[in-house]
Amino acid sequence: MTDTAPLSKGQRTAQRLLDEAQILFASQGYDATSLRQIATAADIKEPGIYNHFAGKEALYEAVLNRALTPLANAMADSVSQAGDIRDYTDLPALMTDLLWAHPEMAGLFQQALQGDAESAGTRLMQRWLHALFEQGVDSLKVLGSLADTDKATLAINVLAIFNLTTGYFLSQRAFNMMANGSLNSAENVARQKALLRKVVRAMLVN
């Protein structure tokens, strides 16, 4: 087993900037978040950000790349290796695990879908969402039960899976109205994944 090399001071700072930026972008939106706020949260001076990122847009793009590249790769691998419909029912659970590592992404998704279309942050996120949605539609096309389905119906299926998966991480307040605990706990994430498998299998079979 190969030991992972320890991060340098600069790498640790960049990681901290990404972590804090992800939280602030998700809670406030791209336009309302300033580099000064991110620097303060990361406990560095604002000019220090430029040692790691060219500016706010580059930092936001790095946040998206860090979280969404593994998601896109995992989706592609899962689809390419799927043997039958049962394998596709595990894909939303896999997406849930990846979003669990970056739960703020769910909020960023929704902001991009509903926010100012001219915002630099929205444009960057929508580029990712377009690629992920197209990947989802293309994956459903290979299923025997959906192979001849029109694109609008395929899109609705993809959006349903997307909303079931991402909506979970946006629902803590609603959960608090009905039960105690955190939706990010391992136990509750496992419950969500089990439910997703049942729901998605019913969608795909029918």
C-alpha positions, 0 to 999 in steps of 0.5 A: 500500500502506497502512503499518500504524500503529505500536503505542502503548506500551499496545498493545504491553504488551497484546500482550505480555500476550496472548502470555505468557498464551497460553503459560502457559494452554496449558502450565499450564491456566486454573486453575493460571495466576495473574495474577502469573505472567502479569505476571512473564512480560510483565515488568510489575507485576501491577496493571498488567494491570488497565490492559488487562484486567478480570481473568484471565477477561477476559484468557483470553477475549481470548486465545481471541478473538484466535486463534479469531475469524480461524479461525471467519471463515476457516472460514465464508468457505471453506465459503461459497465452496466449489464442490465437494468439492475445495475442502473438502479445503483447509479443514484446511490453512487451519486448520493455517496459522491454528493455526501462528500460535497453536500453543498453542491446540491445548493449550487445546482439549484442556484444555477437552475433558478438564478441569474442566467447572466451570472458567471457562476451560473454559466459555469455550473450550467455547463456542468449540468448540461453535460451531466444531464446529457450523460443521463439521457444517453445512459437511459437510451440504452435500456431496452424499456426506454430505448424508443422513448422520446427525448422529453420523457427521457429528460423528465426521468433524468430530472426526477432522478436528479431531484430525488438525489440532490433534493435530499441534501436540501431538506434538513429543515423539513426533516427537522419538522418530522424527526430528529437527527441529521440527514448527513448521518451514515444511517440516514444516507443509507436509508436514502440510498435504499429508497432510491434503488426502489424508486428508480427501479420502479421508474425504469421498469415501468 
